[in-house]
């Protein structure tokens, strides 16, 4: 029996598992899905879990159920590409014939002392649960600081405002504005919303260290009760340890079929893959579908035919009623419509429509 092993049940991994089942995986092949959790967490919605406006049960997607699919719950400690073996912290190693690495990302702290120890994360389900507990235990009129003014930071700040009208909320960013990679029209709209809802925004902040409830902007001390870190991501430490070619962000360089060039039996999907666009759930799902096309072509002894991955755009929320987005190349949307669109995307994810 051959083994098709998928490490990580996120947007990419779960898509691959479902698609392999739908496309009639060969009888002599076992699909093995490895994850720490018994369900996929909708990571793009973790900001709501952290704020307390969504229950974690509403952010879970069940893994496929099929006789050819085996689920293993465990913590991967290393991957040996030469022996085609995955090692775990508390169980026997697992050999594979094909491997998909979809282990996601962790926070990137930019070598700032104390950032890892004294800030809260929303990168995993369990970390976000802990963040929710700490943030929502803050006394009335306490201070929450969000480090990083990108999409995640903005969504956390807005959702937290909806959850806790009493809290003082601020966003710190290294750049000149929140959402600095988005069009100016969108930046202006979101800044206006933040001002209207009493969320402080500070730009050109360069943290040198974090000590408990003190954030050091060089010589200035910024006081806070809790800090949420949304200032960058990096691939899983398991991927960081792989001795393969990587890009400047530490993501694995792949060939046109999403394979590691020297190990064509190994695919990389999602946040760990070097792609021509920013990591996202949408990108991971699209890439996952193409990986299935490649492996099915191999099983049928034909040449894979892949088109260019085209993303539909980016959507963000400002609470439950207002949103923003960029569709196509530069079409900006603001107001209720993009929020409704984001709700639709969430519903489709829960129904396994991609």
Secondary structure as GFF3:
##gff-version 3
##sequence-region A 1 354
A	DSSP	beta_strand	2	7	.	.	.	ID=ss1
A	DSSP	alpha_helix	11	22	.	.	.	ID=ss2
A	DSSP	beta_strand	29	35	.	.	.	ID=ss3
A	DSSP	beta_strand	40	41	.	.	.	ID=ss4
A	DSSP	three_ten_helix	43	45	.	.	.	ID=ss5
A	DSSP	alpha_helix	46	51	.	.	.	ID=ss6
A	DSSP	three_ten_helix	56	59	.	.	.	ID=ss7
A	DSSP	beta_strand	60	61	.	.	.	ID=ss8
A	DSSP	beta_strand	69	73	.	.	.	ID=ss9
A	DSSP	beta_strand	76	80	.	.	.	ID=ss10
A	DSSP	beta_strand	85	88	.	.	.	ID=ss11
A	DSSP	beta_strand	94	95	.	.	.	ID=ss12
A	DSSP	beta_strand	98	101	.	.	.	ID=ss13
A	DSSP	beta_strand	105	107	.	.	.	ID=ss14
A	DSSP	alpha_helix	115	118	.	.	.	ID=ss15
A	DSSP	alpha_helix	125	136	.	.	.	ID=ss16
A	DSSP	beta_strand	143	147	.	.	.	ID=ss17
A	DSSP	alpha_helix	151	163	.	.	.	ID=ss18
A	DSSP	beta_strand	168	172	.	.	.	ID=ss19
A	DSSP	alpha_helix	184	196	.	.	.	ID=ss20
A	DSSP	beta_strand	199	202	.	.	.	ID=ss21
A	DSSP	beta_strand	209	211	.	.	.	ID=ss22
A	DSSP	beta_strand	214	217	.	.	.	ID=ss23
A	DSSP	beta_strand	220	223	.	.	.	ID=ss24
A	DSSP	beta_strand	226	229	.	.	.	ID=ss25
A	DSSP	beta_strand	233	235	.	.	.	ID=ss26
A	DSSP	alpha_helix	237	240	.	.	.	ID=ss27
A	DSSP	beta_strand	259	260	.	.	.	ID=ss28
A	DSSP	beta_strand	263	268	.	.	.	ID=ss29
A	DSSP	three_ten_helix	270	272	.	.	.	ID=ss30
A	DSSP	alpha_helix	281	299	.	.	.	ID=ss31
A	DSSP	beta_strand	313	318	.	.	.	ID=ss32
A	DSSP	beta_strand	322	327	.	.	.	ID=ss33
A	DSSP	beta_strand	331	335	.	.	.	ID=ss34
A	DSSP	alpha_helix	336	350	.	.	.	ID=ss35
###
